[in-house]
Structures are given as C-alpha cells and as structure tokens.
Amino acid sequence: MNFRVIKFVREVIINRNFPYYIFAVILFVALKLLYTQSTNDDLLFILTPTDSLVSIITGTYSVYQPEAGFVHEQLNIIVGKSCAGFNFMLLSFITLSFVTIRRPEKSIYKALIIPVTLIFAYIFTIFTNTCRIVVSIHVQSLADTIYTARPHELLHEATGIAINLGFLVLLFYLSEKIIQKRKYNEKPA
C-alpha cells in the first residue's frame, strides 16, 4: 500500500470525529435499506409536502392512489416513490454530515449535528424535488412543441440529474462557505 494511503487511514481512525462519521454512514445505509422496501404509503412524509407544493405552483390538484402515488391528470404526471427524492435526501444528509461534523469542538454538538442535518436534508429535498418536478413539467411541455418523437423518459432523467446534481453541489458549496465564514469570524479564546 501507498504510504500516504496508510497515513490517511490512520489519521481518520484516530480522528475524534470518526465515531460520528461512522454513525452517519450506518444511518445512511439503514435508511437506504428501508427505502428499498418502502411503498408510496411509507413515503407520504416526503411525497405529501412535495405534491402540495407542486399543486400550488402548477395550479392543479392530485388524487392519491396507494399503488401509484399522487396522480395529476391535468399534467399527466404521477408523483410517486420513484420521484420522492429519498435518495437525494440521503445524499444531502451524508454531505452535510461530513461537512459539519468536523466543525464543533464539543461532543454533544457533534452528536446533535446528525439529526439536525437529517432534518435540514429533508426540508432541502422537498424544495429541490419540487423544483425538479416543476422544471421537468415545463421542459416536457417545451419538448412536446419542438419534438414529435417525444423523448420523455430520457429528457425526464436528464432534467432530474442536472437539477439534483446542481442543488447537491450548491448545498456542499454553501455549507463549506458558511462554515469557513463562521470559523473566520470567531474570536480566539
């Protein structure tokens, strides 16, 4: 093995943040496993607020069908498990956790970071997911007027990837900037 890799692994294991990183990863994996077994009913905590915002923004209404999700007949879309944004929430959570755990000195604050970042990731996901769905609706509508072949699936996926990646990068960038600014503004003891 490369000496730098061994040194890095040793520093990570000795690092006082290591137990918090491990706990965040275990929580991430556990939630991911639960998601694989979930249904639309299990995901109502994230689907309902997202669908409500989509309904408000688009001026449409939906009907919930447990096997499909929230069906918007006027828009010809379904807000269900596949577009719940749960995986995005997990990525946001793990990103925020890893960025922020290293910051506080006291263990109690480090421990509080994990539930706080999970709550923030949930809220951020609802916002991001709503943006993704609304933009996707408009992109599909635009594509319908330009293309007759209707490349809906590919266009839908590309829009989702671009928006989710953009928001995830923005989340990382802003959290790093906020932490650096707070660190710079602290007064030495």
N, C-alpha and C positions, 0 to 999 in steps of 0.2 A: 504493500500500500504506500501511497504517496505520504511523505512526512507532513505536508500541510493538511491533508485529509485527517490524519490521526490527531494532529494538534487541534483541528476544528472540532472533531468529535469529543475530544477530552474537554475542551472549553465548554461545549454545550452541556455535557453531562454534569460537570462541576458547577455550571451556572446556577445561581439561586432561582432563576426563572424556570428551570427545567420541569419541575413538577406541574407548574401551571400550564406550560406548553403541552405536556403530556395529557393533562386533564382536558384541555381544549380539543386535542386531537381525538381522544376517546369519545368525548361528547359528539364531535363531528361524525365519527364513524357510527356511533349508536343511532344518531338521528338519521343518518343516511340509510342504515339498515331498516329502521322503522318506516322510512319513506317508501322503500321498495315494496312493503307490504300494505301500504295505505290505500284507501279508496277516496273518492270525492268527499264522502261524508267525514272522513278523518281530517281532511284538509280544509274544511269550512272556515277554520280560523284565519286562513290566508286567502281563500277564494272569495269569501263574502265581502270583505272590505275592498278587495281589488275590483270585483264585479260591481260593487256600489259606485266606486269612482268612475269606472268605465261607463256605467249607465248615466251618471250625472254629466260627464264630459260629452258623451255622444247624444244625449237626449233620448235614449232608448230604454227599454225595460227588458228584463230577462225572466225566464221561468227556470227554477231549479229542478233538474231531473237527476236523481242519485247516480244513475248509471252513466250519464254523460257529463253533467256539470251544469253551469248556468248557460242556458240556450238563449241567444239573442237572434230571434227570427228576422228582425228588420235588418240586421247587419250580416246575417248568415255566418255567425261565429258561435263557438262554444268555448266558454271559459271553464276548463276542467283541470284535472290532475296534470296533464301534460304541459299546461301553461300556468301552473300555480306559482312557479318561481321558487319552489322549495330548494332546488339545487343552488340557485343563485343566492338564496338566503344563507345556506351553509357556507358557500364561498365567501360571502360578505362577512359572516361571523368569524371564520378562521382567519381571514385577512386582518380584520380589526383586532382580534385577539392577539395575533402575533405582533402587530404593530404597537399595541398599547401595553401589553403585559410587562414589557421591559422598563416602562416609564416609572411607576411608583416605587418608592423605597419600602413601604410597609407591606407586610404580607396580607393584611386584611384588605387593603386596596387592590392588591393583585388578585385576590380571590373574588372581589366584587366586580372586577373587570369582565369576567366571563359571563355572568348573567346580564350585565349592562350591555355588553357588545351583542349578545344574542337578541335582546330587546331592540337595540338600535338596528341590527341587521334585519329584523322582522319589519320594522317601520320603513326602512330604506327599500326593502324588497317590494313592499306594497306600492310605494311611489314609483320605483323603477319598472315594476311589472305593468302598472297602469300605463306608464309612458310607452312601454314596448307594445302593448296591445293597441293603444290608440294610434301610434305611428304605423303599426302593421296594417291596421284598418285603412288608413289613408294611402299607404303605399300600394296595397292591393287594389284599392279603388282607382288609383292612378294607373296601375298596370293594366286594369281592365279596359281603360280607354286607349292605351297605347298598343298592347299586345292582344292578339286574338287567340294565341295559343294558351294563354292564362297559366303562366309558370308559378302558380300559387304556392306550392309546397316549398320549392327552392327559394323563392322570394321571401316567404314567411320565415324560413330558417335563417336566411342571411340577415334579415332585419333584426331578428331576435338576437343573433350572435353579436352583431355590431352594437346594438344598444346595450346589451348586458355587459359586453366587454368594455365599452366606453364608460359605463357607470361604475364598473368594478375598478377600473384604472383611476377614475376620478375619486372614488372612495379612498383608495390607497394613497393617492397624491395628497388629498386634503387632510387625511388623518396624519400623515407624516408632517405636513406643513404646520398643522395645529400643535402637534407635539413639539416640534422644533421651536415654534414661536413661544410656547409656554416655558420650555426649557431655557430659552434665551432670556426671557423676561423675569425669571426667578431671581430673587436676591440671595446672594451667598449667606450662609449662616455664620 
